[in-house]
Amino acid sequence: MPGTVAERRSRWLLVAVLALQLVLLSAQAQTASGSSRLEAFFVRSVAPFSRAVAATTGFVESATDGMRLRSTLEQENAELRTELEQLRRERVEALGIEQELDRLAVALDYTAVPRGHLRVADIVYIDHASWLQTLLLYVGDASVVRNQAVVSADGLVGRVVVAPAPYAKVQLVTDRAASVGGMVERTRRQGVVRGSSPGSLDFRYVPLQADVRVGDLIVTAGIDGIYPRGVPIGKVVEVRPGDELFHEIRLTPAVDFGVLDQVYILDRMPVPDEVKETDPDAGG
Amino acid sequence: MPAVRFLIALAAVVALHFVGARISDDLPRLLDLFLVMVVFYGLQGDLILGLAVGLLVGLVTDAVTGGLYGLHGFADTIVGYGTAYAAQRLVIRRPPGIFLMFALAAAAQQAILVGLVVMLLADPALPDLTWMLIRVAATGVAGVLFVLIRRRSLKRIEVWRRSRTSKLK
């Protein structure tokens, strides 16, 4: 195709830029790692805008809340007091169970996985509209690393994929590229939870003979080196016999991502990739 | 100065994107403001400018969305360059032509994104066709509105400037 020198040069430049991007994209697709210095740079550059928008809307919302009628607040207060009383009772019961577990662990010389601490983080942007689902957290000076689990009061939210301080980008559990080791709480049957169509999850590799029912709670199995055991992922809404050896199980997430404004980052360090990828036959 | 103007425009688009996402989950799915910006710069007919703006704006889009980093960077580079290439060869002044350019750019971007995702991912998540069509139409309408409003504003400023200069004389 003939053209001026400038046009030809621009064409070569286009080809070079596209080829470079394609190489970078292919590398990411192979390693399943969305994090790079370039991404960290751009996330850090655009995140203040989302934080500013979140702060502004938060201010407007709190101003609106402040104008609520007194009767509504009184009613809410009463409800919260009842809930607090119930939670206090449950906490006392849970403490008793925890102490009993600790005593049993000591008696059996059992080394438990450290539970880690929860750190609150504000969500400054949530992208659950596009095909690939993420959210952006403001974490301040706290050190956050890739693969740290992110949870809410209702259940599992996702994992940190890139953390350019003071922000952290979280891949939601509903993202098609996300996968979590899960198990049926009732039977302890394990499988893999994957993101599915927007707002739903698939529970895969559960054999046809396994007992799974609609309404079963699926929790994290704690076998993937990222998520701790027992965090609710979702509820079974559909169980069908699959084409091969496994059930086709559809879940609804435990967390309503549409109402999230704060989440908890689990401080427990994930199992390093090099440890997970160690070849058992390599010796040493 | 044009670089500063570009950065201000990009900052405004990023802020508008976040505001839209706060208002409704569907707004960012409905309209890609970043693409409107890419096509607008592409319509100036400078191939290098179209390429550079497409690349930069695409990478910023990738920063606010999930998945493989660089998907929009790749797609928007082609769209920016393609728009500039078309603008060099066609006279695009009337609203239907402008609408067509923006809509075609949106369709091309969606097609490239789908192609890339299918090519690179083992289990790709494809967007809903209805939403894709709505997005194409919405980008066309937004593009026309933006270009016409900008044209009218520039004309008014020019008239005001001229009247001011003649008064001073």
Interface residues (C-beta under 8 A of the other chain):
Chain A: A6 E7 S10 R11 L13 L14 V17 L18 Q21 L22 L24 L25 S26 Q28 A29 G34 S35 S36 L38 E39 F42 V43 S45 V46 F49 S50 A52 V53 A54 T57 Y125 I126 D127 H128 A129 S130 W131 L132 Q133 T134 L136 K169 Q171 L172 D175 R176 A177 R194 G195 S197 G258
Chain B: A11 V14 A15 F18 V19 A21 R22 D25 D26 L27 P28 R29 L47 I48 L51 L55 L59 V60 D62 A63 V64 T65 G66 G67 L68 Y69 G70 L71 G73 F74 T77 I78 Y81 L116 V117 L120 L121 D123 P124 A125 L126 P127
